Amino acid sequence: MPMMKTIPFYKMSGAGNDFILIDNRETAVDEALLRAFIQGVCRRRLSAGADGLILLETSEHADFKWRYFNADGSRAEMCGNGARCVSRFAYLKGIAGKILSFEGDAGIVKAEIVGDRVKVNMPRPRGLILDETVETQAGPVSLSRLNTGVPHAVVEASELEGVDVRTRGRELRFHAHFGPEGANVNFIRFEADGAIAIRTYERGVEDETLACGTGAIAAALVAAAKNRRPSPIRVLPRGGGDLTIHFQRKEDGFDDVFLEGDARVIYEGVMWEEAWIP
């Protein structure tokens, strides 16, 4: 019987957003088959299953380089929960210290490890537009939008349990209003204690996820812009726990944005080739 190829990996979760992390510094993954590999291993029930996959690679400019991919194999510039997980992964593997930096599509990102929580300095948000109206099959929807590394739409709701996130989120995600790249869609509710509850439909996963770091940032900064809410702001994702958004308000937007939250190791293992073949 021929020896099957195996790949070591970590399964990690950031506030319920789960990822497969692979140390690819010595090219564990075949680049020519990368998209099919990602789609294969991110399948739930049939493989390891995840919202996305992260490759850690060598960098000449930082402690390491990362590439982030959605479950469908598409590339994303930034993922806040993934950034926290790859930071702790690098620390646990001895690749970086508790204060670290890593290179990616969004530039050099800095992070700090505090126990099982990680605080990441996120890219400067851009393109804030408040309270615009978008026509949908169910009628007009008022929303705000902001790019926090990836594009996000934020829709306020009086309650979240009854929101059909998959149907409403999918329609807005592909809406012509957001152009060919589309947008992640966040439904939010303001809590009595000042926190923000959130549910998110994510591009690339094409479904609701239990958490979205860049979406949490978009929700917090929209709240800060509309309601003058001060930093920090707690955001409560579907997956439980909390994400804390730190920021500085500027006349032209926001700066010094940090995303803080857990980055848990679920398990460490070795994937056989059967994990990614059809």
Secondary structure as GFF3:
##gff-version 3
##sequence-region A 1 278
A	DSSP	beta_strand	6	14	.	.	.	ID=ss1
A	DSSP	beta_strand	17	23	.	.	.	ID=ss2
A	DSSP	three_ten_helix	31	33	.	.	.	ID=ss3
A	DSSP	alpha_helix	34	41	.	.	.	ID=ss4
A	DSSP	beta_strand	52	57	.	.	.	ID=ss5
A	DSSP	beta_strand	64	70	.	.	.	ID=ss6
A	DSSP	alpha_helix	80	92	.	.	.	ID=ss7
A	DSSP	beta_strand	99	104	.	.	.	ID=ss8
A	DSSP	beta_strand	107	114	.	.	.	ID=ss9
A	DSSP	beta_strand	117	121	.	.	.	ID=ss10
A	DSSP	beta_strand	126	136	.	.	.	ID=ss11
A	DSSP	beta_strand	139	147	.	.	.	ID=ss12
A	DSSP	beta_strand	151	156	.	.	.	ID=ss13
A	DSSP	alpha_helix	165	173	.	.	.	ID=ss14
A	DSSP	three_ten_helix	176	178	.	.	.	ID=ss15
A	DSSP	beta_strand	184	190	.	.	.	ID=ss16
A	DSSP	beta_strand	196	202	.	.	.	ID=ss17
A	DSSP	beta_strand	207	209	.	.	.	ID=ss18
A	DSSP	alpha_helix	213	227	.	.	.	ID=ss19
A	DSSP	beta_strand	233	236	.	.	.	ID=ss20
A	DSSP	beta_strand	243	250	.	.	.	ID=ss21
A	DSSP	beta_strand	253	262	.	.	.	ID=ss22
A	DSSP	beta_strand	264	272	.	.	.	ID=ss23
A	DSSP	three_ten_helix	273	275	.	.	.	ID=ss24
###
